[in-house]
């Protein structure tokens, strides 16, 4: 595992995980094979937070700049919740269409 304590994940337009770095695996308890292709919301977001985080996700794809930086909880495999501060970016295809949300995150309180 890298010494950098930064979660990195990329999601496609359907919120499926397409990239999940070593620290994200270590922190969440999910291996790449368990995470890649899974829906981010189903895997890591508590149901009570789904609407709020989905609004942010959709807003990113719609170009709403207020969501470039965002803080929310994720639920780890062991059901522990941790708060993450995200920096988000949109990766676009050759035609300029939003293709992926690319996010890097750090824990707001260094629990680990």
ZIZI-V338562 format. One record per backbone hydrogen bond with DSSP energy under -0.5 kcal/mol. NH is the residue of the N-H (numbers start at 0). CO is the residue of the C=O. Records with the same first field share a line. If there is no record, write none. Layout:
NH = CO + CO
This chain:
5 = 3
6 = 104
8 = 102
9 = 18
10 = 100
11 = 15
12 = 98
14 = 11
16 = 37
17 = 9
18 = 9
20 = 7
24 = 20
25 = 21
26 = 22
27 = 23
28 = 24
34 = 30
35 = 31
36 = 16
37 = 34
39 = 14
42 = 38
43 = 39
44 = 39 + 40
48 = 45
49 = 45 + 46
52 = 48
53 = 49
54 = 50
55 = 51
56 = 52
57 = 53
58 = 54
59 = 55
60 = 56
61 = 57
62 = 59
63 = 58
64 = 62
66 = 63
67 = 64
69 = 85
71 = 83
73 = 81
74 = 43
75 = 73 + 79
76 = 27
78 = 75
81 = 73
83 = 71
84 = 105
85 = 69 + 83
86 = 103
87 = 67
88 = 101
90 = 99
91 = 89
92 = 96
95 = 92
98 = 90
99 = 90
100 = 10
101 = 88 + 99
102 = 8 + 100
103 = 86
104 = 6
105 = 84
107 = 82
110 = 108
